[in-house]
Amino acid sequence: MTPKSGVFLLGSCVAAIAAVGSIFELGSGNPDLGSLTTGAILAASVPLTGLLFWAAVVDTRANQKH
């Protein structure tokens, strides 16, 4: 694992936490940031989680020694 893949993995974790938090906020019925903003955070963080995780895996595989 390289520092770059670690940063990608960290970003993936932060985005996943944002997605889960957004789901709970929307589920509460009265999100602190408003429904539109919280929905936008959710809509952006879900694909970002997958993209950053994929980038971390690709970078780690590219830097493995066989």
Buried (B, 14 or more C-beta within 10 A) or exposed (E): EEEBBEBBBEBBBBBBEBBEBBBEBBEEEEBEEEEEEBBEBBEBBBEBBEBBBEBBBEBBEEEEEE
